[in-house]
Amino acid sequence: MEGGAAFVAGCFLLLFVGAGCLCSPSPSASRVLPERLWGIELDRADPVGEVEVGHSRSDDVVLEIQAVRVSQTAARQLAIERSRVFASLFEVRGTTYPGQHTTLLSCPQEFRPIHTERTFPGGDFLDAWVSWSNANRIPGACSADLAQHRSVTAQLYCASSEAFLRIDWSVPNDTGATDRATNFVSQLSCDSL
C-alpha cells in the first residue's frame, strides 16, 4: 500500500501543477499565501510558475501548502478529482494473486479516513480527510505497524481571492493525535487569506 500511496501522492502533484492551464491570469504579483496562516508561521518559497508553496516544521507538526489562483469551476473540478483519487485508496478491492487466503483487500474500519466537506458563504469550500500516514507522512496506512502519523489532507477554495490551497498537515501518532487533527480541520477557513 505504501508504494501505491506514493504513486497517488505523485499524481496529486502532477494534477495540481497541471492545473496551470486552469489558472486565472494574475494581474499583479501579489502572493496568495500570507506569512502566518491559522496561527502557524509559514516559510514561503518563490512561486514555481503559478504555484506558491509554504511550509512549517516544528518538533512534531509538519504543514505543507500549495496555492494557486483558479476559478471556482476549476477549483471544484480539482477538488472532486483529488477527493476521488484519495477515497480510492480505501476502497475494497479484489486480489489478483493466486494462493491468497482472501479474495478481498481492504483497509480495516479503524484506519479508514474521516471525511469533512464544508461550504462557506460567498462560495468558499473545504474538502478534508483525516487519515493515518506512514513514517514518511504518506496517507493510506491501514495497519497499526504502519500508522506512524495522523494526517490531514485538505483542499480549501477562497472565492474572494480565487485561491485554491492544497494542504498537508501531520503530527506523530500519540495520545490526542486524532483530536489535534480534527481541531486543525475545524480551523481551516479563508479568514486568514
N, C-alpha and C positions, 0 to 999 in steps of 0.2 A: 504494500500500500504506500510505503514511503516514496518509492520511485514514481508511482502514479501521481502522488500529491505534488512532487517536484515538477513533473511534466505539466500538471494543471496550473501550478503557480507560474511557470514559464509562459503558458498560453494566456494567462491573465495579463501578464506584462505585454505580450505581443498585441493582445486585444486592446489594451489601454493605450499603448503607444501608437498602435494602428489607428486610433481614433483621431489622429491628426487631420484626416480628411473631413471629420465632422466638426472640427474646432471652429468657433467663431473667430473672425479676424479681430485681433486686439488692436484698437486704435492707439493705445498708449502702452508703455512698457510697465504698467503697474502690475505688481505681484498679486497673486491670489492668496498666497499663504502669509499670514502675519508672523511676527517673531514669537508670539505667545498665543497658544490656542488651547482652550479648555483647561486653563491653568498650568499648561506644560510649555516650558521654554523650548523652542524649535531651533535646530541648526538647519539653515536653508542652503541648499546648493544652487548653483547657477542653473537656470532652466535648460532643459535639453529639448530644443525645438519649442513646442507649445507646452511641454510638461514641466511643472515645477515639482521639486522634491524637497521634503522636510523630514527631519528625523530627530529623535531624542532617545537617549540611552542613559538610564540611571542604574543603580545597583541591581534592581530587579525588573524594571519596566522598560520595554522597548516599544517605541512608536515610530512608524514609518508612514508617510503620507505622500501620495502623488496627486497633483491637482492640475486640472486643465479647464479651460473655458469652452463650454459646449452649449448648444441649445437644449431646451428642456426635452424635446423629442429625442435628440441624440443621447442625452443622459439616461432617459428611460430605456432606450434600446441597449445601451451598455450595461445598465443595472440588471435588466431582465436576462441578458446573456450570461453575465458573470454569476448571477444567482443560480441560474440553471446549471452551469458547469459545477459550481460549488456543491449544490444539492446532489448532483450525480455521484459525487464521491461516496455518498452514504446510501445509495440505492442497493437493494438486494439484487445480486447477480448470480447467474448460473455459473458453475465451474466447468472449464473445458478440459481439465486434467484427468486422465484416466487413473483409476485407483484411489480417488478421493473418498473420504468417509462420508462426505455430504455432497449434495448436488447444488447447494446454495451457499454463497458467501455473503455475509452482511456484517455491519457494524452493530455491536450489541447496543441496546437501548440506552444504557448508562453513558455511552460515549457518543451518542448522536448529538448534533448541534442544536442550540436553541436559536430559533429564527425570529427576528423582530422586524416588522415593517411599520413605518410611521409616515404620515403625510402631515405637513405643517401648512398653516395659512400662507398664501402667496405663491404656492407651487413648489415649496421645498419638500424633499422627501429623503427618507433614510431606509436603507436595507442593510441589516446587520446580522451576523452569525457569531454566536459564542460557541467555540469548539475546543477540543483538545488538540494540542500540537506536539510534535516530536522534539527531540533535543535541538534540532536546527530551526525550531519555531515554524515548521511547516504544518498547516492544519491537516487533519484527517487521521490522527492517531486513534485507533479503535481497540486498544488493549492497555491494561494498567502499566505494563513494562515500557510501552512507547509514549504514554501520555505524560510528558515532562513539563508542559506549559498549558496554561489556559489562555486562549487567544480570542481576539475579536477581529473579524474580517468584515469591513463595512464599506458602504458607499453612501455618500451624502451629496445631495444636489441642492445648491443655493440659487434660487431663481433670480434674486436681485442682482447678483454678480455673475450669473451664468457659470458658476464654479462647480465642477464635479470632482469630488475628492474620493480617492481610494485609500482606505485607512486600514492599517495592520497594526495591532497592539497585542502585547503579550506579557504575561507575568509567570514566574515559576509556579508549578503545581504544588501549592501548600494550603494550609488551612486558610480559608477565606478567598481563595483564588476565584471561585465562581462568583462570589458576591462582588469582588473587585471588578470583574469583567462586566457583569450586568450593570453595576454602577457607572462604569465608563460609558457603556452604551446609552444609559439614561442621560448623560451629559452631552451627547452628540447633537448639536444643532448649529444653525448658521449664525447665531447671535454674535459669535466672536469674529466673524469674517466681515 
